[in-house]
Amino acid sequence: MNTAALELKTDRLTDYLEQHVPGFHGPLTATKFAGGQSNPTFLIQAKSGKYVLRRKPPGTLLKSAHAVDREYRVMSALADTWVPVARVYHLCEDERVIGSMFYLMEYVDGRVMWNPGLPELAPSQRAAIYAEMNRVLAALHSVNIDRVGLADYGKPGNYFERQIGRWTKQYRASETETIPAMETLIQWLPANMPEDDGQVALVHGDFRLDNMLFHPTEPRVLALVDWELSTLGHPFADLAYQCMQLRMDSQGVMPGLGGLDRADLGIPSEAAYVREYCANRGIHSIPNWNFYLAFSFFRFAAILQGVKRRAIDGNASSERAVQLGALVKPLADMAIELL
């Protein structure tokens, strides 16, 4: 990874932000947050306070990846809804300032919980955290997209057809070896899509525990972050994606709940979590659940193949990229088991 390319030109950035963000005053320092595979994220400490900066990574990128401008737009639109988001201040599309597009948002002082087993909490606290995540997801899928100005944020209808096509193309663009399970999924998923039920919602695209900032002491989400993959789509994709992650090995590089006793931990079973989501949204049930899970495994495998490709090319924003890239085949194999 070329760490020098990720460093910010703080003098130029200070001048720019003082001109474009009301109340911003330098000097500033920039410290890159650990973790994350997509858009490098920095803590900005300035005379006027703390901020967070998200930028596109430098280097040659896939055409539709790293869409920080979409992140900025969707968080702006959600500012006055029941979906908790950080306040955004400014989007800079002039790559001359720091070398790539970026935006500035508020610094939210909250807890990041990296392990879905929540080992630091008591069973009742774990149950409350999972109930809050469920509430936030249902609130997101209940947003009136016309009212918040996001009716054109994605193409309505045929979501899974478009997503399977998109991630197949992205996977091919970053492919480094032939993986038989991925080849099977590329054929099986389009042939087994459920009939479109007409549901269109704002979907996050990467809804998971560590993309939420929780209140320091309460089981309350202060901000749902990392909106790069958000679009208009089918709400069951977000739910299945989160459940897919929770099926992963609890001891893996991206730990899930696989192998853990959820009841003993106070964490709801997958079936109970899905039932609670349905109750929060006022729907009865989710037919074809295994299709949505298999799709989620395929999509995540394609995303991590891109991470692997960027690591090989020297453009990944985290040294965990190689480890995550190694998950592509196991994820695809887990999807095959659902078929």
N, C-alpha and C positions, 0 to 999 in steps of 0.2 A: 504494500500500500504506500502511495506517495503522500506521506504526512505533510510535507512542505507545501504541497498544492492545496491542502485543506486549511492552512493558516489564513487568518483574515488580515487585510491591510487596515490596521486600526486607525491610522491617521486619516486616510481617505474616507473610511466609514464614519468616523466621528463628524467630519465636516458635512457629509451627506445627511446624516440623521439630524444634525442640528438645523439643517435647512428644511427638512421635510417632515419631521415629527414634532408637533407642538409640545413645548415643555422639556424636550430632550437637551441635556447639557453634558458635554464631555469634560475631562478626558474619559476614555473607557478602556476596559480590559475585556478580552474574550477568552472564555475557557470552554473547550469542547466537552459536551456530555459524553460519558461512556455509553455503549450500547447503541442499538439502532443500526439498520443495514442500508437505509435508503438515503434520506436527506440529512447531511451533517447538521447538528443542532448545537448551538452555543449559548452559554450564559453570558450575557452582557452586563457588566457592572460599570455604571457611569455615575457621574456626580448627581444626576437627577434620579437615580434609583437602579433597580434591577429589571432586566428585560430578557427575552429569549429570541434568538435569531435562528431561522431555518433557511437553509440555502440548498440549491441544487448542487450535487457534487461536480467537481470539474471533470474534464475528459470527455471521451466519446460515449454517448448514452443512447439507449433505445428511444425511439421517437416519442412514445407516449408516456415514458416513465418520469418520475421525479417531478410531478406537477405541483410545485409549491404555490403556483398561482391559483390552482383549484382549492388547495387547502385554505388559502387566504379568503377566497370567495365564500366557501361554505361556512367557515367560522364567523364571518361577518354576517351572513344571513341568519345564523342560529342565535345571534346575540340576545334576542328577546323571547326565546322559546324555553320550554322545559328541559331542553338538552343542555347540560352544562358545558360551556366552552370558554377558553381563554379569550380575553379581549385582544383584538388585532389592531395594530396602529398604522402600518404602512407596508405596501408591496413595492419592491424595487425591481423593475424589469430591465434596467440598464446594467448589462453585464460588465461594464467598464468599472463599476464601483468596487466590487470585490472579486470579479471574475465569473460570476454566475448570478442568476436571479435569486432573490431572497425576500423574506418578509420579517417584520418585527412584531412581536406580541408581548403581552404582559407576562411577568414571571409569577407563576402560581405556586405558593408555598404549600405543597401537599405531599402526602405519602405515595411513593411508587412501590407497589407490591409485585415483586418479580416472580415469586413462587406461588402457583395457584393452590398449593396445599396449605398456604398461610400458616406455617409452623410457629410463627410468633404470636398467634392469636388463640383464644379459647374457642371451643366449639360454638358457643352462642354468637361470638363475634364473627366467626367464619360464616355462619348462616346469614347474618345481617349483611355482610359484604356481598354475598352471592345474590341476596334479594335485591340489593341496591343496583348491582350490575344488570340484573334482569329488568328492573324498573327503567333504567336509563336506555336500555336497548329498545324496550317497548315504546318509550317516549320518542326516541329517534324515528321509529317506524310509523309513528302517529303524526309526525310533522306534516302540516298542510303545505305541500311544496309550492303551490300557486301563491299562497299568502306570503311566504318568505322570499319569493322571487327566484325559486330554483326550478321552475317548470321546464327550463331548457338545459338543465344541468346534466342530462343524459338522455339517451333515446328510450322512450317508453316502449314496453312490450318486448317479447322474445328475449328476455334478459339472459337466460341460460344459454340460448343458442349463440347470442353475441359474445358472451363471456367465454364459452368453450372455444369459439373461433379465435377470440383475442389471445387467450392464454396458450392455445396451441401455437399460434404465430409467434408469441413471445418466447415460448419454450424452444421452438425451432431456431429462433434467432440467437439464442444463447446456449444451444445444445453442445455438449462436449463429448458425449458418448451415447450409444444406443441403449436405452433402458426398456426391456420388453414390457414391463407393467405399464409404463407411460404410453407405449404404442397401443396396448390393449385399451386403455382408457380413452385415448384419442378416437378410437373407433366406437367404443361402447357408449360413451356419454351422449353423443348426438343421436344415437339410435334408440335411446331409452329415456329421453326427456319427457317429463309429465306434460300434459296439455296445459298451455298457458291459462292461468286462472284470473288474469287481469290485474293482479296486485302490483302496484307501482309505489315504491317508497324511496326515501333517501336512505341509502345504505352506506355504512362506514367503510366496509371493505377490509378492515383489519381490527375488528372488535375483539379485544382481549384485555385481561386484567392489567397488564403492565402498560397499556395505552390509556390508563385512567389515573388521574391525580386525586387521591382521597383526602378528605379533611384530616388534619393531624391527629384528632382523637375520636371523631365520629365516623360511623359507617356511611359516609355521604360523599359522592363524587363531586369534586369541585370543577374538574375539567376533563372532558374526553379529548384526547390529542391524536396527532398523526393521521390526518384526513386525506393523505395523498391518493388513496385508492377509492375514495368515496365517489358515488355516482347515483343516478336513479336506477333502481333495480328491484329485485325481488327480496322482500324482507327475510325470507327463510334462509337466504344465503348467509347473512350475518349470523343468525342463530346457529346454523349448522357449522359454520367456521369456528365459532367459539367452542361448540361441543366437540368438534374434531380435535382441537388443541388439547382439550381436557382428557381426551382418550390417549394422548401421547405418554410415553414412559416418564414416570416421575423422577427418574434419575438421568434423563437425557440432557443434551445441551440446551434444549428448549423444554423444560420440565412441564409435564401435564399432571394428571391424576392417575395414570395407569399404574395398577398394582397397589393402590392405596384403598383403604376402607373408608369410603365417603361417609357412611352412617356414623362411624366412630369419630370422624373428624368434624361432624356437624355440617357437612357439605351435601347439598341435595344430589340425588341420583340424576342421571341424564334425563330419564323419563319425567321425574318430578320437576326438573328445571324447565323442560319443554312445556309441561302442563301449566306452570306458573306464568311462563311467557304468554301462552294462549289466553290465560285468564286476564293478564294485564292488557292484552290487546282486544279482548272480547271476541275471540274466535274459538271454534270448537276443538279442532285437532289439526295435525299436519300429516296428510297422506304422503306416501312416497318418501319417507324420511331417509331411507338408505341412499336414494339417489342424491339428495342434497349433501349428505355426508361424503359420498364418493366424489362428488364434484368438488367439495371443499378440499379434500386431500389432493386431488389433481391440481387445483388452482394453486394451493400452497406449494406443492412440489415445483410447479412452473415458476413461481415467484423466487423460490430458493435456488432454482437453476440460474436465474438472473444474478443472484447474489454470488453464486459460484463463478459465473463468467466474469463479473466485475472484479472478483478477487484475483483471478488469473490475469486479467488485464491491468491490475494495479489500481483500480478505481473504487474499491470497496471502502466504506467509511468505518469499518470495525474489523479487528483482527479475528473475530469469531466467524468471519465470512466463510472460511474454508470448512470449519466444523459444520456450519449450517448447510453448506452446499452438499455435504455428505449425507444429509437427510433426504435428498430427493428420492432415491430408490426406496428406502424404508417407507416413506409416505405413500408412494405409488403402490407398494405392496399391500399396505393397510387398506387402501381403496379397493384393491382387487378382492380382498376378503369380504367386502360388503356386497359384491356383485352376486 
